[in-house]
């Protein structure tokens, strides 16, 4: 009997940038815990160069590296687990 496989899960930032300090806090936390070099200028996930995009990529890196547990996506209720792969161009999530 084949093992059941789970679909890939991704974490994205889902609230508006109305609370910039919350977005920056999430981005800072993720950057302290995982390698976010893909967000540096000239790297695969730098563009679009905006806070929400960078927070989404960093939060997903954190979520994936910590085992994709629901408690790894809290980020002040700003993370949303999705089934649709948000990857674009050469920026690959998960």
N, C-alpha and C positions, 0 to 999 in steps of 0.2 A: 504494500500500500504506500503510495507516494505521500510524502510530507506535505501538509498544507503550507502554502507560502502566503506571506502577508504582502499586500501592495506596498510600494515605497511610500513613505510619509515625508512630508516636507514642512518646515516651519517658516512662515512669513510674517512680517510686521503688518498688522491690519488696521491700525487706527490712523487718523489723519495727523499731520504734523502740528496740530494745534498746541500740543504740549511738547515743545522742543526739548525741555530738560528730561522728560521721560524717555524720549527717543535716544538722546545722548547717553543717558544712564544705561539703557539696554545695550547700545553699541559698545560702550566702555566695558561693561561686564563681559560681554562676549569676547572682546579683544584681549582681555586679561586672561581668558581661559583657553582660547584656541588660536591657531595660526590664521590670521586674517590677511596675509600678504596678497591674496587675490584681489583685495580692494585698493591696493596701491595704484597710483597713476601709471598707466601703461599695461596693467595686468588685466586678466580676463573679466573681472567683475567690477572694474572701476566705473565703467559707463553703464547706465546713466549715473553721473556724478551728483547724487543727491542723498540726503540723509535717510529717507525712507528705504531706498534701494540698498544702501550700505548696511542699514540696520537689519533688513530682511536677510541678506547674505550672511552677515555675521551671526545672527540668531540661528539660522539654519545650520551653520557650521558647528555652533555650540550644541544644538539639539542632536545633530547626527553623532557628534563625538562623544556625547554623554549617554548614548544608548537609546535614543528616541523614546524616552519615557515622558508621560504627561507632565510630570513635575519638572522636566527640563525645558518646558516652554512657557513657564509662568510669565516672566518678564513684566510684572505689574499688570497682568491681564491684557497685554498688548500682542501676544503671539497667537497665531492661528495655525493649526495643523491642517494641511490640505493634501488631497490625493493627487491633484493635477500638478505635474512637474513644472515649477516656475522657471526652469532653466531657459536661457536665451543666448543666442550666438555661442560664444565659447565659454560663457559663464554657466557652469554646471552645478546645480544644487544636488545635495545628498550623495 
